[in-house]
């Protein structure tokens, strides 16, 4: 904890951020410290498991609070082990962030191969 605090003090003094990684089932790499008024979240999905939607919902709520509290920007990067599921999860996340945070981010349309989207939310 002492070294972590020193690291975040250094980041704050140099106006540098730190990536927040949210990986399903791994809470050891998740922190909630923002040394600057912007955040970059690397969201590692679990191939459209139902917990992905709940985690996105939680991030949308947290982002709304951060924006209300003065956060300047939030970058939400979606990564999947099987990239086939990145487009539908991205669409879901954009819709959820738009709804919760009152944003107007365009939702991309992806061409999907027949029968590939059966595991969607």
Beta strands, then each sheet from edge to edge (+ up, - down):
strand 1: 20-23
strand 2: 38-44
strand 3: 73-79
sheet 1: 1+ 2+ 3+
end
